């Protein structure tokens, strides 16, 4: 779900949270702070930023019409 601390260091080339946050902002990565002030970055967001995952629309309702049998 989220990058591990080691993956965050690998992505940003920094161990310091302040520097990681600055790098993430500068490079357009969405992140947030946990209750303990740890940086959280969604793995799917990183994958989409690097073109490894297509942006899949997240519909709130399933496409029920797709289940209809065609004759």
TAZIWO-V918584 format. One line per field, one symbol per residue. burial: + if it has 16 or more other ideal C-beta (glycine too) atoms within 10 Angstrom, else -. Layout:
burial: ???
//
This chain:
burial: -++----+--++-------++--+----+-+-------+-+----+-------------------------
//
